[in-house]
Amino acid sequence: MRLYQSSLFYRCGLAGIASLLLMLFCVPMSASAASTSYVRVIHASPFIGIADVFVDGQKLLSTFQFAAVTDYVPVPPGAHKVQISLVGKGINASIVTQELTVAAGTTYTVAALGSDSNALSLQAFVDDNQVAPNKAKVRFYQLSPDAANIKVSIGDDATLQNTLYPKTSNYISVPSGPCDIGATIGQTSLPKLSLNLPANTVTSVFAVGKVTGNPQIRLVSARAQGLPNMPNTGSDPRPLEQPAQTSNWLPFLLAGCALLALLALPAYRYARAHRRP
């Protein structure tokens, strides 16, 4: 009798452990965003025409034109082989081949650059999409190979000077709403960008092209949704993920309880049948 009861209790114990493991391994994890990298790409090389971009042997972008900026896309952290070829030429005719390493939970802008046709390269800039509540942020990227002493105005108050190539400015926090962004090189002023900067957004302004030659230098912009400036939010450009709700793991809990009850039933019946009067 004791041996039978021990066997039943042993089976019940195993069922309980199995139920716990089932819940642990099947509950969706809310930390997935923290283990993902995000990358966007800008075509800023005057010496590369319309291009195709390959990552780890697979085509990521097709017909990628000069001054185009992609949205952020999730990329597994680690080292990745990036290749650029002229459109339609194929991966074996790549004119840029470079390995880029991205860290988990980090957001990047990767620029295709080149000061001449023999010096083409890729450069990754780490982005920070956290914003103060109800504010907007602006950052300037100097990606024009022959521009020097650029003076950038952001609205009426902020001014950036002498941003070197290829570098970025610090982030400038500005009130939301209409904003004119301009750049001056020596005595020459580039056409201004008249932008609307919504609250809780991050706007990137890129100087691309050549001061002398073609394509001519100009300003282009891209906007991303900002994240609340809170600890442990990282730089994920997507909205924050909500923690897993109870309803996500409740079915597994109920299944485990049912399994536990099923295996415990014989022990209960045996004990009831052999109760002492």
C-alpha positions in Angstrom: 0.0 0.0 0.0 2.7 2.5 1.0 4.6 1.6 -2.2 1.5 2.3 -4.3 0.9 5.6 -2.6 4.6 6.6 -3.0 4.3 5.8 -6.7 1.2 8.0 -7.0 2.7 10.9 -5.1 5.9 10.6 -7.2 3.8 10.8 -10.4 1.9 13.7 -8.9 5.1 15.5 -8.1 6.4 15.0 -11.6 3.1 16.4 -13.0 3.5 19.5 -10.9 7.1 20.0 -12.1 6.0 19.5 -15.7 3.3 22.0 -15.3 5.7 24.6 -14.0 8.1 24.0 -16.8 5.3 24.2 -19.3 4.4 27.6 -18.0 8.0 28.9 -17.9 8.8 27.9 -21.4 5.6 28.7 -23.1 4.8 32.2 -21.6 5.7 34.9 -24.2 8.6 37.0 -23.0 8.2 40.8 -23.0 11.9 41.3 -23.1 12.2 40.4 -26.8 12.6 44.0 -27.9 15.7 44.4 -25.6 17.5 41.6 -27.6 16.8 43.0 -31.1 18.8 45.6 -33.0 17.2 48.2 -35.3 18.9 49.5 -38.5 18.0 52.0 -41.1 20.1 52.9 -44.2 20.7 56.1 -46.1 22.3 56.3 -49.5 24.7 59.2 -49.1 27.5 58.3 -51.6 27.6 60.6 -54.7 29.7 58.0 -56.4 27.2 55.1 -56.2 24.2 55.3 -58.5 21.0 53.4 -58.0 22.0 50.3 -56.0 20.9 47.0 -54.5 21.9 46.2 -50.9 22.5 42.7 -49.6 22.8 41.6 -46.0 24.3 38.2 -45.3 23.8 37.1 -48.9 20.1 38.1 -49.1 18.8 41.2 -50.9 17.6 43.8 -48.4 17.0 46.8 -50.7 16.3 47.0 -54.4 16.6 50.1 -56.6 18.0 52.2 -53.7 18.4 55.7 -54.9 20.7 58.5 -53.8 19.5 60.4 -50.7 16.8 57.8 -49.9 16.4 56.8 -46.2 14.7 53.6 -45.2 12.6 53.0 -42.1 14.1 51.1 -39.2 14.0 47.3 -39.5 14.8 44.7 -36.9 18.1 42.9 -37.3 19.5 40.1 -35.2 22.5 41.4 -33.0 26.0 40.3 -34.1 28.1 40.6 -37.1 26.6 41.0 -40.6 28.1 41.1 -44.1 26.8 44.0 -46.0 27.3 44.3 -49.8 26.2 47.1 -52.2 26.1 46.6 -56.0 24.8 48.8 -58.8 21.2 47.9 -59.5 20.8 44.7 -61.5 24.5 43.7 -61.3 24.0 41.1 -58.6 25.8 40.4 -55.4 29.0 39.1 -57.1 29.5 42.6 -58.6 29.4 44.4 -55.3 31.3 47.6 -55.1 31.2 47.8 -51.3 31.6 44.8 -49.0 31.9 45.4 -45.3 31.1 43.6 -42.1 29.1 45.6 -39.5 28.5 44.5 -35.9 25.3 45.6 -34.2 24.5 45.3 -30.5 21.3 44.0 -28.9 18.8 46.7 -28.0 20.6 49.4 -30.0 19.4 51.5 -32.9 21.6 52.5 -35.8 21.7 54.6 -38.9 24.0 53.1 -41.5 25.2 55.5 -44.2 26.7 54.5 -47.6 29.6 57.0 -47.9 32.5 57.9 -50.2 34.8 60.8 -50.7 35.7 59.4 -54.1 34.9 56.4 -56.2 37.9 54.5 -54.7 36.9 55.2 -51.1 33.4 53.8 -50.7 32.4 52.6 -47.3 29.6 52.1 -44.8 29.5 53.8 -41.4 27.1 53.1 -38.5 25.9 55.8 -36.2 24.2 54.9 -32.9 20.8 56.6 -32.6 18.9 57.6 -29.4 15.2 57.9 -29.9 14.3 58.7 -26.4 12.5 62.1 -26.0 11.2 64.2 -23.1 7.4 64.1 -22.9 5.7 66.5 -25.4 9.0 67.6 -26.9 10.7 66.9 -30.2 14.3 66.2 -31.0 16.5 67.0 -34.0 19.9 65.7 -35.1 22.1 66.7 -38.0 24.2 64.2 -40.0 27.0 65.8 -42.1 27.3 63.3 -45.0 28.5 65.6 -47.7 32.2 64.7 -48.6 33.4 68.1 -49.8 31.4 70.4 -47.4 33.3 72.3 -44.7 32.3 74.7 -42.1 28.6 74.0 -42.3 26.5 76.2 -40.1 23.1 74.7 -39.4 20.1 76.6 -37.9 17.2 74.8 -36.2 14.3 77.1 -35.7 15.1 80.5 -34.2 17.2 79.4 -31.3 19.5 76.5 -32.0 22.6 76.8 -34.2 25.2 74.1 -35.0 28.6 75.0 -36.5 31.6 73.2 -38.1 30.1 69.7 -38.1 32.8 67.5 -39.7 32.4 64.8 -42.3 31.2 62.2 -41.7 29.9 63.1 -38.2 26.7 63.9 -36.4 25.6 66.6 -34.1 24.3 66.2 -30.6 20.5 65.9 -30.3 18.7 69.2 -30.0 15.5 69.2 -28.0 12.9 71.7 -29.4 9.3 72.5 -28.9 6.9 70.7 -31.1 5.3 72.4 -34.1 6.6 74.1 -37.3 10.3 74.5 -37.6 12.6 75.8 -40.4 16.0 74.0 -40.7 18.7 75.6 -42.9 22.4 75.2 -43.6 25.0 77.6 -44.8 28.4 76.8 -46.3 30.5 79.8 -46.5 28.4 82.5 -48.2 26.0 79.9 -49.8 22.7 79.0 -48.2 21.0 75.7 -49.0 17.2 75.7 -49.5 15.5 75.4 -46.1 13.5 72.5 -44.9 10.1 73.6 -43.5 9.1 70.8 -41.2 6.4 70.1 -38.7 7.9 68.4 -35.6 5.2 66.6 -33.8 5.7 66.0 -30.0 7.5 62.8 -29.1 9.3 62.4 -32.4 12.9 62.4 -33.5 13.8 64.1 -36.8 17.1 63.4 -38.5 18.4 66.0 -41.1 21.1 64.8 -43.5 23.4 66.9 -45.7 24.1 64.8 -48.8 25.6 65.5 -52.2 28.6 67.6 -53.3 29.3 71.3 -53.0 31.1 71.2 -56.3 29.7 68.7 -58.8 26.7 66.4 -59.0 24.6 65.4 -57.3 24.4 68.8 -55.7 24.4 69.1 -51.9 21.0 69.3 -50.3 19.2 68.6 -47.0 16.9 65.6 -46.6 15.0 64.5 -43.5 13.6 61.4 -41.8 11.3 61.2 -38.8 11.0 58.4 -36.2 8.6 58.0 -33.3 10.3 58.8 -30.1 10.2 56.8 -26.9 9.4 58.2 -23.4 12.6 59.2 -21.6 12.3 56.4 -19.0 15.0 54.0 -17.7 15.5 50.6 -19.4 13.5 51.6 -22.6 16.6 51.4 -24.9 16.4 53.0 -28.3 13.8 50.7 -29.9 12.0 52.9 -32.5 8.8 50.9 -32.2 6.1 51.6 -29.5 7.0 50.0 -26.2 5.7 46.5 -25.9 3.2 45.8 -23.1 4.1 43.1 -20.6 2.6 39.7 -21.2 -1.0 39.6 -19.8 -2.4 37.0 -17.5 -4.6 35.7 -20.3 -1.5 34.7 -22.3 -0.4 32.0 -19.8 -3.7 31.2 -18.1 -4.4 28.3 -20.6 -1.1 26.7 -19.7 -1.8 27.0 -15.9 -5.2 25.5 -16.3 -3.8 22.6 -18.4 -1.1 21.9 -15.7 -3.7 21.9 -13.0 -5.9 19.5 -14.9 -3.0 17.2 -15.5 -2.1 17.3 -11.8 -5.7 16.6 -10.8 -5.9 13.7 -13.3 -2.8 12.0 -11.8 -3.8 12.6 -8.2 -7.3 11.1 -8.7 -6.2 7.5 -8.3 -4.5 8.3 -5.0 -7.6 10.0 -3.7 -9.8 7.1 -4.7 -7.5 4.6 -3.1 -7.3 6.5 0.1 -11.1 6.9 0.3 -11.6 3.2 -0.4 -9.2 2.2 2.4 -10.2 4.7 5.1 -10.4 3.2 8.5 -13.9 3.3 10.0 
